[in-house]
Amino acid sequence: MNALLALEDGTWYRGVAAGASGETSGEVVFNTSMTGYQEVLTDPSYAGQIVTMTAPLIGNYGVAAGDAESQAPRVAGFIMREASPVASNWRADETLRDYLIRHDIVAIADIDTRALTRVLRSAGVMRGVIATGQVDPGELVERAREIPKMEGSDLVRGVTCDEPFEWSDRAPAAGDADEREFGIAPERRASKRLRVAAYDFGIKWNILRRLDAYGCDVRVFPAGAPAGDLLAIEPDGIFLSNGPGDPAALPYAVEHVRQIVKSDVPTFGICLGHQILGLAVGGQTFKLKFGHRGANHPVKELSSGKVEITSQNHGFAVDPGSLPADITVTHLNLYDGTVEGFRHTTRPVFSVQYHPEASPGPHDADYLFRQFLEAMEKG
């Protein structure tokens, strides 16, 4: 079946349907990861976005249940250069195409993703529509222009949990690589089981797996839960998760986190959690031109001068000039100099913009979980 992608600037691409039939819309972005398409598809941070994979062949190892980052795909749509029709992997449960159809994800293949990525890098990410069958490009362009912009969008409410839960009660089987290849030595784990309260702004499962593997019992709370609910369980630490949309559109979350900072409970934020924390301490955020999405982004830790290769997925960033004097920037992105991490100078609070839990991506930054443990054990 034919398919067509149209962007708000009037650009359009004709290809073939590679998933469910129908029409979908969202912000069109690109991800430079060579592998990990299933983790990308199921990452709640991609809610409201149509993801372009820049690797030329996608789907060759199929889909395995143990590699999911949430219960189902969260992307609005999917774009590929070439979609593999077979799954060459003994772990695979089904092909990528079957998976996308089963979850009603509209996808397009056989388009020039290099050309599309160049457009998005030059003009910035844009709203777009994918439609299957015989459709008029001009009509799709007009529909793309009517899509709500990402700025000002609260997408967290659509991906957060409905009620608090214990991760140990819901934890699915981890992917083979999680513990076998990246296991944690006993001496690096917590000396006793620690209690962590986590805000679910769209939390990835591998964050929960890593906290569990390091020796933490995690209770997950909805994004709208008052700070008092988290503090009531007397946690050793509080975690602020990743998630989709504009952090400035989440005043309720910012206020809750502001109260948590004042509690002096050790707090660790990742991605959207980092941005919300930045707002909570008095900073501001802004939208990046085309964002950082991939598993190969260099970040410099300023205290040591070391460079980490990191996994990233975000379209907003914290403005360093807006941060108060009691906040110190700890990490910088070596592509564009944007803030990738900061810490409070007098409170046990820190965060990073990237994903130390990887999945997909390198584990250069896994040490940050150990730093969180040390802050909890000290507290």
KEKE-3310 file (N, C-alpha, C; in steps of 0.2 Angstrom, whole numbers, plus 5000, padded with zeros to 4 digits):
npx = (5004:5002:5010:5011:5021:5019:5025:5023:5029:5027:5034:5034:5034:5034:5030:5030:5017:5022:5017:5002:4987:4980:4979:4990:4997:5009:5024:5038:5053:5070:5081:5097:5101:5109:5105:5091:5078:5066:5066:5065:5053:5044:5047:5040:5043:5043:5030:5017:5025:5032:5044:5059:5070:5087:5097:5099:5093:5080:5072:5078:5081:5069:5056:5056:5049:5056:5063:5056:5052:5040:5023:5018:5020:5024:5025:5019:5020:5030:5045:5055:5070:5072:5062:5064:5058:5059:5063:5078:5083:5084:5078:5067:5049:5040:5039:5044:5035:5023:5022:5020:5008:4999:4999:4993:5001:5005:5016:5029:5039:5053:5057:5068:5077:5089:5088:5076:5081:5090:5082:5075:5086:5090:5079:5073:5063:5047:5029:5020:5011:5007:5000:4991:4987:4978:4981:4980:4993:4993:4982:4986:4997:4991:4983:4994:4998:4989:4990:4992:5006:5021:5026:5020:5012:5005:5009:5012:5001:4995:5003:5007:5006:4991:4988:4998:5011:5021:5036:5042:5031:5026:5036:5042:5050:5067:5077:5090:5102:5102:5105:5115:5126:5128:5129:5129:5142:5143:5149:5146:5133:5119:5121:5111:5093:5086:5074:5065:5055:5047:5043:5032:5033:5033:5040:5054:5056:5069:5076:5069:5073:5087:5088:5082:5091:5103:5099:5087:5071:5057:5044:5031:5024:5010:5011:5004:5003:5003:5017:5018:5013:5023:5033:5027:5029:5041:5054:5071:5076:5071:5065:5065:5057:5060:5050:5037:5034:5032:5041:5038:5024:5019:5015:5010:5018:5030:5028:5026:5039:5047:5043:5048:5062:5064:5063:5074:5077:5087:5088:5086:5086:5081:5081:5066:5063:5074:5073:5061:5065:5075:5066:5059:5069:5070:5075:5074:5067:5069:5065:5074:5081:5081:5083:5090:5093:5097:5110:5123:5129:5141:5145:5152:5159:5161:5169:5179:5183:5181:5174:5158:5150:5133:5116:5102:5086:5077:5069:5069:5078:5087:5090:5105:5109:5098:5098:5099:5111:5115:5115:5125:5132:5135:5138:5140:5134:5143:5141:5133:5134:5124:5116:5119:5118:5116:5119:5113:5121:5120:5110:5105:5103:5102:5104:5102:5102:5102:5102:5106:5103:5103:5098:5090:5109:5125:5133:5141:5137:5132:5137:5130:5119:5125:5130:5118:5114:5124:5122:5109:5113:5121:5113)
npy = (4994:5011:5025:5042:5055:5071:5087:5102:5113:5111:5102:5085:5067:5052:5035:5018:5009:5004:4999:5000:5003:5019:5036:5047:5059:5072:5079:5079:5070:5066:5051:5046:5033:5017:5005:4998:5001:4996:5000:5013:5015:5011:5020:5032:5045:5049:5051:5059:5061:5059:5047:5047:5036:5036:5026:5015:5002:4995:4985:4972:4963:4960:4960:4959:4954:4956:4968:4979:4996:5001:4997:4997:5003:5020:5030:5042:5040:5031:5031:5025:5021:5008:4994:4979:4964:4952:4944:4942:4934:4924:4927:4935:4939:4942:4950:4967:4974:4967:4969:4983:4984:4977:4985:4996:5006:5019:5018:5023:5018:5016:5029:5044:5045:5052:5064:5069:5070:5080:5091:5093:5096:5108:5117:5114:5104:5098:5099:5085:5074:5057:5046:5033:5024:5031:5048:5065:5076:5090:5092:5085:5092:5104:5099:5096:5108:5112:5105:5104:5113:5107:5115:5121:5110:5098:5082:5073:5068:5059:5048:5044:5034:5027:5026:5024:5012:4997:4993:4981:4972:4973:4972:4966:4952:4955:4961:4951:4957:4966:4962:4952:4956:4969:4968:4972:4974:4966:4974:4987:4989:4994:4994:4990:4987:5000:5013:5020:5034:5037:5048:5047:5053:5048:5036:5026:5008:5003:5011:5009:4995:4997:5004:4995:4984:4990:4989:4995:4997:5002:5013:5019:5034:5043:5057:5068:5067:5073:5081:5077:5064:5056:5059:5054:5040:5040:5040:5035:5041:5051:5050:5058:5056:5053:5059:5065:5080:5098:5105:5117:5117:5110:5115:5110:5099:5105:5113:5103:5097:5107:5108:5096:5097:5106:5098:5091:5078:5066:5068:5064:5067:5064:5068:5074:5075:5082:5094:5099:5099:5110:5120:5121:5125:5138:5141:5142:5135:5131:5128:5117:5118:5106:5096:5083:5067:5050:5038:5041:5053:5065:5070:5081:5079:5091:5092:5082:5082:5072:5063:5057:5045:5046:5041:5049:5059:5072:5087:5099:5111:5116:5133:5139:5152:5156:5150:5149:5155:5145:5134:5123:5120:5104:5095:5096:5097:5092:5094:5106:5114:5115:5113:5098:5093:5096:5102:5105:5116:5116:5107:5089:5086:5082:5081:5075:5078:5068:5050:5039:5026:5020:5010:5011:5011:5017:5013:5022:5032:5026:5026:5037:5032:5025:5036:5042:5032:5033:5046:5044:5034:5041:5051)
npz = (5000:4996:5004:5012:5018:5024:5028:5038:5031:5018:5012:5005:5005:4996:4999:5005:5014:5031:5042:5052:5043:5039:5046:5054:5065:5071:5079:5069:5071:5072:5075:5079:5082:5080:5083:5093:5090:5095:5108:5106:5100:5111:5121:5132:5131:5118:5115:5105:5095:5078:5073:5065:5059:5057:5053:5040:5038:5046:5058:5057:5067:5073:5085:5103:5118:5130:5128:5128:5133:5139:5141:5128:5111:5110:5101:5089:5076:5063:5054:5041:5031:5025:5028:5036:5031:5038:5053:5060:5072:5086:5098:5094:5095:5085:5069:5065:5057:5059:5073:5073:5066:5075:5086:5080:5075:5063:5050:5038:5025:5013:5009:5007:5020:5024:5016:5022:5035:5034:5030:5042:5051:5046:5045:5057:5068:5063:5062:5056:5045:5042:5030:5024:5008:4994:4994:4995:4993:4996:5004:5015:5019:5023:5034:5043:5047:5055:5067:5085:5092:5099:5109:5124:5126:5137:5138:5147:5155:5147:5148:5160:5175:5182:5196:5211:5212:5216:5209:5209:5209:5196:5187:5172:5163:5162:5148:5140:5139:5150:5164:5162:5154:5158:5172:5190:5201:5217:5227:5223:5224:5234:5252:5260:5256:5249:5249:5237:5230:5215:5203:5190:5175:5163:5163:5159:5158:5160:5168:5180:5181:5183:5195:5204:5202:5208:5221:5226:5232:5223:5223:5212:5207:5201:5189:5194:5208:5224:5232:5245:5246:5241:5250:5261:5262:5268:5260:5255:5245:5231:5214:5198:5183:5166:5151:5140:5130:5134:5147:5153:5153:5163:5177:5189:5191:5193:5204:5214:5214:5218:5231:5235:5234:5244:5255:5257:5254:5246:5229:5212:5195:5178:5161:5156:5170:5174:5168:5173:5186:5185:5182:5194:5203:5200:5187:5169:5154:5136:5119:5109:5092:5084:5093:5103:5099:5100:5102:5103:5108:5113:5129:5141:5157:5169:5180:5180:5167:5159:5145:5140:5131:5126:5128:5121:5122:5119:5117:5123:5133:5148:5152:5155:5159:5167:5179:5197:5209:5218:5211:5201:5186:5179:5168:5150:5134:5120:5107:5105:5117:5126:5142:5151:5163:5181:5198:5215:5226:5240:5244:5243:5228:5211:5193:5176:5159:5149:5146:5158:5160:5148:5135:5121:5119:5125:5141:5148:5157:5168:5181:5188:5194:5205:5211:5216:5225:5234:5239:5245:5255:5263:5267)
capx = (5000:5006:5009:5014:5022:5019:5027:5020:5033:5025:5038:5031:5038:5029:5034:5025:5015:5026:5014:4995:4984:4976:4983:4993:5000:5013:5030:5042:5059:5075:5085:5103:5104:5110:5100:5087:5071:5060:5066:5063:5046:5041:5049:5035:5046:5041:5022:5016:5030:5033:5051:5063:5076:5092:5100:5096:5089:5076:5068:5081:5081:5062:5053:5057:5045:5060:5066:5051:5053:5034:5018:5016:5023:5021:5026:5013:5021:5037:5048:5061:5072:5071:5060:5066:5052:5060:5066:5084:5085:5081:5074:5061:5043:5037:5042:5043:5029:5017:5021:5017:5001:4996:4998:4990:5006:5006:5023:5031:5046:5055:5058:5075:5077:5094:5085:5072:5084:5094:5077:5074:5091:5091:5073:5070:5058:5041:5023:5019:5006:5008:4993:4992:4982:4979:4979:4982:4999:4992:4978:4990:5001:4986:4982:5000:4999:4983:4992:4995:5013:5024:5027:5014:5008:5006:5008:5013:4995:4993:5008:5009:5002:4984:4989:5004:5012:5027:5039:5043:5025:5024:5042:5042:5057:5072:5081:5095:5108:5102:5109:5121:5131:5129:5128:5132:5146:5140:5151:5143:5126:5117:5123:5104:5088:5084:5067:5064:5049:5048:5038:5031:5032:5033:5046:5057:5057:5076:5077:5067:5077:5093:5087:5081:5098:5107:5097:5082:5064:5054:5037:5030:5018:5007:5014:5000:5003:5006:5024:5017:5011:5029:5037:5024:5032:5048:5059:5078:5077:5066:5068:5061:5058:5059:5044:5036:5031:5035:5041:5034:5017:5018:5016:5008:5024:5036:5027:5028:5046:5049:5042:5053:5069:5065:5063:5081:5078:5091:5084:5089:5081:5083:5078:5061:5064:5080:5070:5056:5069:5077:5061:5058:5074:5070:5077:5069:5068:5068:5065:5079:5079:5080:5083:5095:5090:5101:5114:5130:5130:5146:5144:5158:5158:5166:5173:5184:5185:5180:5169:5154:5145:5127:5109:5098:5080:5074:5068:5069:5084:5088:5094:5110:5109:5093:5099:5102:5118:5116:5115:5131:5131:5140:5139:5139:5134:5149:5138:5130:5136:5119:5117:5117:5117:5117:5117:5112:5127:5118:5105:5107:5099:5106:5100:5106:5097:5103:5099:5112:5101:5104:5092:5097:5114:5131:5133:5146:5135:5128:5139:5126:5115:5129:5130:5112:5114:5129:5118:5104:5116:5124:5107)
capy = (5000:5017:5030:5048:5060:5078:5092:5109:5118:5110:5096:5079:5061:5046:5029:5013:5008:4999:4997:5000:5008:5025:5042:5049:5066:5073:5082:5074:5071:5060:5048:5043:5027:5012:5000:5000:5004:4994:5004:5020:5014:5010:5025:5036:5052:5050:5053:5065:5063:5054:5046:5045:5032:5038:5020:5013:4996:4995:4979:4966:4958:4959:4963:4954:4956:4958:4974:4985:5001:5002:4992:4997:5008:5027:5035:5044:5037:5029:5033:5021:5020:5001:4990:4972:4960:4946:4945:4937:4934:4919:4930:4939:4936:4944:4955:4974:4976:4964:4973:4990:4983:4974:4991:5002:5012:5020:5019:5023:5016:5018:5036:5046:5048:5056:5070:5071:5073:5087:5096:5094:5099:5115:5121:5112:5099:5101:5095:5082:5069:5051:5043:5027:5024:5037:5054:5072:5079:5097:5091:5083:5098:5108:5096:5096:5115:5112:5101:5108:5113:5104:5121:5122:5104:5093:5076:5068:5065:5053:5042:5043:5028:5030:5025:5022:5004:4994:4991:4973:4969:4974:4971:4961:4949:4960:4959:4947:4961:4970:4960:4947:4960:4975:4967:4976:4970:4966:4980:4993:4989:4997:4990:4988:4989:5007:5015:5026:5036:5039:5052:5044:5057:5044:5033:5020:5002:5001:5015:5005:4989:4999:5006:4988:4980:4993:4988:5000:4996:5008:5014:5023:5038:5047:5064:5073:5065:5079:5079:5074:5057:5053:5060:5050:5034:5041:5037:5037:5045:5053:5050:5062:5052:5056:5060:5069:5087:5104:5105:5123:5116:5106:5119:5106:5095:5110:5115:5097:5096:5113:5106:5090:5100:5109:5093:5089:5071:5065:5068:5062:5068:5062:5071:5079:5076:5087:5100:5101:5102:5116:5125:5121:5129:5145:5142:5142:5130:5133:5122:5116:5118:5099:5091:5078:5060:5045:5034:5042:5060:5066:5074:5082:5080:5097:5091:5078:5083:5066:5063:5051:5044:5045:5040:5055:5060:5077:5093:5105:5111:5121:5139:5140:5159:5157:5146:5153:5155:5139:5128:5122:5115:5098:5092:5100:5094:5094:5096:5113:5117:5115:5110:5091:5091:5101:5100:5110:5116:5115:5101:5083:5086:5083:5079:5075:5078:5062:5044:5035:5019:5018:5006:5009:5016:5015:5013:5026:5036:5022:5028:5041:5028:5024:5043:5043:5028:5036:5052:5041:5031:5047:5054)
capz = (5000:4996:5010:5011:5023:5023:5033:5038:5027:5011:5009:5006:5003:4995:5001:5006:5021:5034:5048:5052:5038:5042:5046:5061:5065:5077:5078:5066:5074:5070:5080:5075:5085:5075:5085:5098:5087:5099:5114:5104:5099:5117:5126:5133:5130:5111:5114:5101:5089:5073:5074:5059:5061:5052:5051:5034:5039:5053:5059:5055:5072:5075:5091:5108:5123:5135:5126:5129:5139:5142:5140:5121:5108:5112:5096:5085:5070:5062:5047:5040:5024:5023:5034:5035:5031:5042:5060:5060:5079:5090:5103:5092:5095:5079:5065:5067:5054:5063:5079:5072:5064:5080:5090:5077:5073:5056:5048:5031:5023:5006:5008:5008:5027:5024:5014:5027:5041:5032:5031:5049:5054:5043:5047:5063:5068:5061:5062:5050:5044:5038:5028:5019:5003:4989:4997:4991:4997:4998:5010:5021:5022:5027:5041:5047:5049:5060:5073:5090:5093:5105:5115:5128:5127:5142:5136:5153:5158:5143:5148:5167:5178:5185:5203:5213:5212:5217:5203:5210:5208:5189:5183:5167:5163:5158:5142:5141:5140:5155:5169:5160:5151:5162:5179:5195:5206:5224:5231:5220:5226:5241:5258:5262:5252:5250:5247:5232:5227:5209:5199:5183:5170:5157:5165:5155:5162:5161:5174:5186:5182:5186:5202:5207:5202:5212:5228:5228:5231:5220:5222:5207:5208:5195:5189:5198:5215:5228:5235:5252:5245:5240:5256:5267:5263:5271:5256:5256:5239:5226:5207:5194:5177:5159:5149:5134:5130:5136:5154:5155:5153:5169:5183:5194:5193:5195:5211:5218:5214:5222:5238:5237:5235:5251:5260:5258:5253:5240:5223:5206:5189:5171:5155:5158:5177:5174:5165:5179:5192:5183:5183:5201:5207:5198:5180:5163:5148:5130:5114:5104:5085:5082:5098:5104:5100:5098:5107:5102:5109:5118:5135:5145:5164:5169:5186:5178:5160:5155:5140:5140:5125:5130:5125:5122:5118:5121:5112:5127:5137:5153:5150:5160:5162:5171:5185:5202:5211:5221:5206:5197:5180:5180:5162:5144:5127:5116:5100:5105:5123:5131:5149:5151:5170:5186:5205:5220:5230:5247:5245:5239:5222:5205:5188:5170:5153:5145:5149:5160:5160:5141:5132:5119:5120:5129:5148:5151:5163:5173:5188:5191:5199:5211:5215:5219:5230:5239:5242:5250:5260:5267:5270)
cpx = (5004:5005:5013:5015:5022:5021:5023:5023:5031:5029:5034:5035:5033:5033:5029:5023:5019:5023:5006:4993:4981:4980:4985:4996:5005:5019:5035:5049:5064:5079:5091:5105:5104:5106:5096:5080:5066:5060:5064:5056:5042:5043:5044:5037:5044:5034:5021:5021:5031:5041:5054:5069:5081:5096:5096:5091:5086:5072:5071:5081:5074:5061:5053:5053:5050:5064:5062:5053:5046:5029:5017:5020:5020:5022:5020:5014:5028:5039:5055:5063:5070:5068:5061:5059:5053:5064:5072:5086:5081:5077:5067:5055:5039:5041:5040:5036:5023:5016:5018:5009:4997:4994:4995:4994:5006:5013:5024:5038:5047:5055:5065:5075:5083:5092:5081:5075:5088:5088:5076:5080:5092:5085:5071:5065:5051:5035:5022:5013:5008:5001:4995:4986:4983:4976:4982:4987:4997:4987:4981:4994:4997:4984:4988:5000:4993:4985:4994:5002:5015:5025:5020:5010:5010:5004:5010:5007:4993:4998:5009:5004:4996:4984:4996:5005:5019:5030:5040:5037:5023:5030:5042:5049:5061:5075:5087:5101:5108:5106:5115:5127:5133:5127:5131:5136:5143:5142:5149:5136:5125:5119:5117:5099:5086:5077:5067:5057:5050:5042:5038:5029:5031:5039:5048:5058:5064:5079:5075:5071:5084:5093:5086:5088:5103:5105:5092:5075:5060:5047:5035:5024:5016:5010:5010:4999:5006:5013:5023:5016:5018:5033:5034:5026:5039:5054:5066:5080:5071:5069:5062:5062:5058:5052:5043:5034:5035:5035:5038:5027:5015:5019:5015:5014:5030:5035:5028:5035:5049:5049:5047:5060:5069:5065:5070:5082:5082:5087:5088:5084:5085:5078:5072:5061:5069:5077:5065:5060:5072:5072:5059:5063:5075:5073:5072:5071:5067:5068:5071:5077:5077:5081:5089:5092:5094:5105:5121:5132:5135:5144:5150:5156:5163:5171:5180:5187:5184:5174:5165:5150:5138:5121:5105:5091:5076:5074:5068:5076:5083:5092:5099:5110:5103:5093:5102:5109:5120:5115:5121:5130:5137:5142:5137:5139:5139:5147:5136:5131:5130:5120:5114:5116:5119:5116:5116:5118:5126:5113:5107:5102:5103:5102:5104:5100:5097:5100:5104:5109:5101:5097:5088:5103:5120:5130:5138:5144:5131:5131:5135:5121:5118:5129:5124:5111:5119:5125:5113:5107:5119:5118:5104)
cpy = (5006:5021:5036:5052:5067:5082:5099:5114:5117:5104:5090:5073:5056:5040:5023:5012:5003:4997:4997:5004:5013:5031:5044:5056:5067:5077:5077:5076:5065:5058:5044:5036:5021:5006:5002:5003:5002:4998:5011:5020:5014:5016:5031:5044:5054:5051:5059:5066:5057:5053:5044:5042:5034:5032:5018:5007:4996:4988:4972:4961:4958:4963:4957:4957:4959:4965:4980:4990:5004:4997:4991:5003:5015:5032:5037:5041:5035:5029:5029:5022:5013:4997:4983:4968:4954:4948:4940:4937:4929:4921:4933:4935:4937:4949:4962:4976:4973:4967:4979:4989:4981:4980:4997:5008:5013:5022:5020:5021:5018:5025:5038:5049:5052:5063:5073:5074:5079:5092:5098:5097:5106:5119:5120:5107:5102:5096:5092:5077:5063:5048:5038:5027:5030:5043:5060:5075:5086:5097:5089:5088:5103:5105:5096:5103:5116:5109:5105:5108:5110:5109:5122:5116:5100:5086:5070:5065:5059:5047:5040:5037:5031:5030:5023:5014:5003:4991:4983:4969:4969:4972:4965:4958:4954:4957:4956:4951:4965:4968:4956:4951:4966:4974:4971:4972:4971:4972:4987:4994:4992:4992:4987:4990:4996:5009:5021:5027:5039:5042:5049:5049:5054:5039:5027:5014:5001:5006:5012:4999:4991:5000:4999:4984:4983:4992:4993:4996:5002:5008:5020:5027:5042:5054:5069:5072:5071:5076:5076:5067:5054:5053:5056:5043:5034:5038:5039:5041:5046:5053:5054:5059:5057:5057:5065:5076:5092:5105:5111:5122:5112:5110:5115:5102:5099:5112:5109:5096:5101:5111:5100:5093:5103:5104:5090:5081:5070:5064:5068:5063:5066:5065:5076:5080:5081:5094:5103:5103:5108:5122:5126:5125:5136:5146:5142:5137:5133:5127:5123:5116:5111:5094:5087:5071:5055:5042:5035:5050:5061:5072:5075:5083:5085:5096:5087:5079:5077:5067:5057:5051:5042:5044:5046:5055:5066:5083:5100:5105:5117:5127:5140:5147:5161:5154:5150:5152:5148:5133:5128:5117:5110:5095:5097:5096:5096:5096:5104:5117:5118:5111:5103:5089:5097:5098:5106:5110:5115:5109:5095:5082:5087:5080:5079:5075:5072:5056:5039:5027:5016:5015:5010:5014:5013:5016:5017:5030:5032:5023:5033:5038:5027:5031:5044:5038:5031:5042:5049:5037:5036:5050:5051)
cpz = (5000:5003:5008:5017:5021:5029:5032:5033:5019:5008:5010:5003:5002:4996:5001:5013:5024:5041:5047:5046:5042:5041:5053:5060:5071:5074:5075:5068:5071:5075:5076:5078:5079:5076:5090:5096:5092:5105:5112:5103:5106:5123:5126:5131:5122:5110:5110:5096:5084:5072:5067:5061:5055:5049:5045:5034:5046:5053:5058:5061:5076:5082:5097:5114:5129:5134:5126:5134:5142:5140:5132:5118:5110:5107:5092:5078:5069:5055:5046:5032:5021:5029:5032:5036:5036:5048:5061:5067:5083:5095:5101:5093:5089:5075:5067:5063:5057:5070:5078:5070:5070:5085:5087:5076:5066:5055:5040:5030:5015:5005:5010:5015:5028:5022:5019:5033:5040:5032:5038:5053:5052:5045:5054:5063:5067:5062:5056:5051:5040:5037:5023:5014:4998:4993:4994:4996:5000:5004:5016:5024:5026:5034:5045:5050:5055:5067:5078:5091:5099:5111:5118:5129:5133:5140:5141:5155:5154:5144:5156:5170:5181:5193:5205:5213:5213:5211:5203:5208:5200:5185:5179:5167:5159:5152:5144:5143:5147:5161:5167:5158:5155:5169:5184:5200:5213:5228:5229:5222:5233:5246:5261:5257:5254:5247:5243:5230:5221:5206:5192:5178:5163:5157:5161:5160:5164:5167:5180:5187:5185:5193:5206:5207:5207:5220:5230:5227:5229:5220:5218:5208:5202:5195:5193:5205:5219:5231:5242:5251:5245:5247:5262:5267:5266:5266:5257:5250:5235:5219:5203:5187:5171:5157:5143:5135:5133:5144:5157:5156:5158:5176:5189:5196:5196:5202:5216:5219:5218:5229:5240:5238:5242:5256:5262:5257:5246:5234:5217:5200:5183:5166:5157:5165:5178:5173:5171:5185:5191:5184:5191:5205:5205:5191:5175:5158:5142:5125:5110:5097:5083:5087:5098:5104:5096:5103:5106:5103:5114:5123:5139:5153:5166:5175:5184:5171:5156:5150:5140:5133:5128:5125:5126:5119:5122:5116:5116:5131:5143:5151:5156:5163:5167:5178:5191:5204:5215:5217:5202:5192:5180:5173:5156:5138:5123:5109:5100:5111:5127:5137:5149:5158:5175:5193:5209:5224:5237:5249:5241:5233:5216:5199:5181:5164:5149:5149:5151:5160:5152:5138:5127:5120:5125:5137:5152:5157:5168:5180:5191:5195:5205:5215:5219:5225:5236:5243:5247:5256:5265:5271:5276)
residu = (MET:ASN:ALA:LEU:LEU:ALA:LEU:GLU:ASP:GLY:THR:TRP:TYR:ARG:GLY:VAL:ALA:ALA:GLY:ALA:SER:GLY:GLU:THR:SER:GLY:GLU:VAL:VAL:PHE:ASN:THR:SER:MET:THR:GLY:TYR:GLN:GLU:VAL:LEU:THR:ASP:PRO:SER:TYR:ALA:GLY:GLN:ILE:VAL:THR:MET:THR:ALA:PRO:LEU:ILE:GLY:ASN:TYR:GLY:VAL:ALA:ALA:GLY:ASP:ALA:GLU:SER:GLN:ALA:PRO:ARG:VAL:ALA:GLY:PHE:ILE:MET:ARG:GLU:ALA:SER:PRO:VAL:ALA:SER:ASN:TRP:ARG:ALA:ASP:GLU:THR:LEU:ARG:ASP:TYR:LEU:ILE:ARG:HIS:ASP:ILE:VAL:ALA:ILE:ALA:ASP:ILE:ASP:THR:ARG:ALA:LEU:THR:ARG:VAL:LEU:ARG:SER:ALA:GLY:VAL:MET:ARG:GLY:VAL:ILE:ALA:THR:GLY:GLN:VAL:ASP:PRO:GLY:GLU:LEU:VAL:GLU:ARG:ALA:ARG:GLU:ILE:PRO:LYS:MET:GLU:GLY:SER:ASP:LEU:VAL:ARG:GLY:VAL:THR:CYS:ASP:GLU:PRO:PHE:GLU:TRP:SER:ASP:ARG:ALA:PRO:ALA:ALA:GLY:ASP:ALA:ASP:GLU:ARG:GLU:PHE:GLY:ILE:ALA:PRO:GLU:ARG:ARG:ALA:SER:LYS:ARG:LEU:ARG:VAL:ALA:ALA:TYR:ASP:PHE:GLY:ILE:LYS:TRP:ASN:ILE:LEU:ARG:ARG:LEU:ASP:ALA:TYR:GLY:CYS:ASP:VAL:ARG:VAL:PHE:PRO:ALA:GLY:ALA:PRO:ALA:GLY:ASP:LEU:LEU:ALA:ILE:GLU:PRO:ASP:GLY:ILE:PHE:LEU:SER:ASN:GLY:PRO:GLY:ASP:PRO:ALA:ALA:LEU:PRO:TYR:ALA:VAL:GLU:HIS:VAL:ARG:GLN:ILE:VAL:LYS:SER:ASP:VAL:PRO:THR:PHE:GLY:ILE:CYS:LEU:GLY:HIS:GLN:ILE:LEU:GLY:LEU:ALA:VAL:GLY:GLY:GLN:THR:PHE:LYS:LEU:LYS:PHE:GLY:HIS:ARG:GLY:ALA:ASN:HIS:PRO:VAL:LYS:GLU:LEU:SER:SER:GLY:LYS:VAL:GLU:ILE:THR:SER:GLN:ASN:HIS:GLY:PHE:ALA:VAL:ASP:PRO:GLY:SER:LEU:PRO:ALA:ASP:ILE:THR:VAL:THR:HIS:LEU:ASN:LEU:TYR:ASP:GLY:THR:VAL:GLU:GLY:PHE:ARG:HIS:THR:THR:ARG:PRO:VAL:PHE:SER:VAL:GLN:TYR:HIS:PRO:GLU:ALA:SER:PRO:GLY:PRO:HIS:ASP:ALA:ASP:TYR:LEU:PHE:ARG:GLN:PHE:LEU:GLU:ALA:MET:GLU:LYS:GLY)
# end
